[in-house]
Amino acid sequence: MTMKKISQYRLWPDIDQELQLPVGAIILNVKQYFGDLSLWALCEEYADDSKRAARKIRIVETGKPMSDDVQRWTYISTYTEQAFGKVFHVFEEHELDPWIKKQICLTEGQVRGSVAGEVFVRS
């Protein structure tokens, strides 16, 4: 049986970024921790550094425009910047599975995306 551990990774607030996480890591949450924005992921305990994959993290402030490719985003968490009174939402961007691309045939003006693996559509 392979042992797992929860690892912490620092994020930059309000900036899209790419993290190198162990292959198969499961992102658990994003929160402020002693003033720093951190992401926690469930990883193999002895993950080899050569077995890492780039994971794209998108951070969007409430009320700000989002790109049209939100169907490729999976919601992770929401956090607040208390000092500035702002709320941000954290997503992971994925390559869209070709089968899903065929299923998402939406007309102009609809919002597309995914939250916790569920595809949503608002007309």
Backbone hydrogen bonds, N-H to C=O, Kabsch-Sander energy under -0.5 kcal/mol:
donor,donor_aa,acceptor,acceptor_aa,energy
5,K,43,C,-2.6
7,S,5,K,-0.6
7,S,41,A,-2.9
9,Y,39,L,-3.0
11,L,37,L,-3.1
15,I,12,W,-1.1
17,Q,57,I,-2.5
19,L,55,R,-2.8
21,L,19,L,-0.9
21,L,53,A,-2.3
23,V,51,K,-2.5
25,A,22,P,-2.2
26,I,42,L,-2.3
27,I,25,A,-0.6
28,L,40,W,-3.0
29,N,40,W,-1.3
31,K,38,S,-2.1
33,Y,36,D,-3.4
36,D,33,Y,-1.7
37,L,11,L,-0.6
38,S,31,K,-2.9
38,S,36,D,-0.5
39,L,9,Y,-3.3
40,W,29,N,-2.5
41,A,7,S,-2.4
42,L,26,I,-2.9
43,C,5,K,-3.3
43,C,41,A,-0.6
45,E,3,M,-2.9
47,A,44,E,-1.3
51,K,48,D,-2.1
52,R,50,S,-0.8
53,A,21,L,-3.2
55,R,19,L,-2.9
56,K,93,E,-0.7
57,I,17,Q,-3.4
57,I,55,R,-0.5
58,R,91,F,-2.9
60,V,89,H,-2.6
62,T,87,V,-2.9
64,K,61,E,-2.1
70,V,67,S,-0.7
72,R,69,D,-2.2
73,W,70,V,-2.0
74,T,92,E,-2.6
75,Y,114,S,-0.7
76,I,90,V,-3.1
77,S,90,V,-1.3
79,Y,88,F,-2.5
81,E,86,K,-2.9
82,Q,80,T,-0.9
84,F,81,E,-1.1
85,G,81,E,-1.3
86,K,81,E,-1.5
88,F,79,Y,-3.2
89,H,60,V,-2.8
90,V,77,S,-3.4
91,F,58,R,-2.9
92,E,74,T,-2.5
93,E,56,K,-2.6
94,H,72,R,-2.9
101,K,97,D,-2.3
102,K,98,P,-1.5
103,Q,99,W,-1.3
104,I,100,I,-1.8
105,C,103,Q,-1.2
106,L,104,I,-0.7
110,Q,107,T,-1.2
111,V,122,R,-1.6
113,G,120,F,-0.9
114,S,70,V,-0.6
114,S,73,W,-0.7
115,V,118,E,-2.3
118,E,115,V,-2.1
119,V,117,G,-0.5
120,F,113,G,-2.1
122,R,111,V,-1.2
